[in-house]
Amino acid sequence: MSHIRTALHDWESLDALASQTSWLSKLDARAKVLVTLAFIVCVVSFDRYTVAALLPLALFPVLMANLGDLPGPLILRGVMLACPFAVMLGMFNPVFDQRVMVTVAGLGISGGWVSFASILIRFTLTVAAGLILVASTGFAPLCAALRRMGVPELFTTQLLLLHRYARVLADEASRMSLARELRANGQAMALPVYGALLGHLLLRSLQRAQRIHQAMLARGFNGQLTQHASHLWQTRDTWFTLTCLSGLVLARWLDLPYALGQLVLGIWQ
């Protein structure tokens, strides 16, 4: 379960990065949420066979990471951690869609491979944007911003509690895995053992959740969490939002790689 601890350490590092001072961290959290949501909508709005037109959108997470002074390797590890979900989502596309769409150096590339590449690019861009949003804002201020934008308080409270106590669940899983390894003497874990461990983990998690809830009620929890202070909306937030939205509209309606290719071919001829 060491990979679970590594993943949680990276997630906590992302949340801790929000405390550092950078140009991006000084912006209102609502501006960053609006821009990130617009970016995700822009990415997923492309046709499933679109690949080249998505590449200019990679400038958005790169620029946001630079404005927030965020470490690229940490963001990349977060993307790679969730990458298997995208692979599972599109791994059968080449099997069901074998119509040749592109020929490169005499080699035909089917539409399934093109759509698979498009899924991977979309996934990388959207996950990177989400990680950068958390790293530049912090999870608690992010939930507070969502609440101020009209998201139901029940949803934001559940989201914040899920973030706070994910480490508790991972610690339980890590302790169970360590206990099994000490008793297994280096032997590989059989498939039925996974089911037993998951069952015990579920029971222990429910018991732990009940104890935590009782402790919260004893301290006066009434279903509402303390709202963190947020930046006031300023002129720079407006300019940041308008500039990013304008760039996204340009990237969505103008195929920049195609236009650049036509320009180069025109100059070359």
Secondary structure by P-SEA (a helix, b strand, c coil): caaaaaaaaaaaaaaaacccccccccccaaaaaaaaaaaaaaaacccccccccccccaaaaaaaaaaacccaaaaaaaaaaaaaaaaaacccccccccccccccccccccaaaaaaaaaaaaaaaaaaaaaaaaaaccaaaaaaaaaaacccaaaaaaaaaaaacaaaaaaaaaaaaaaaaaaaccccccaaaaaaaaaaaaaaaaaaaaaaaaaaaaacccccccccccccccaaaaaaaaaaaaaaaaaaacaaaaaaaaaaaaaac
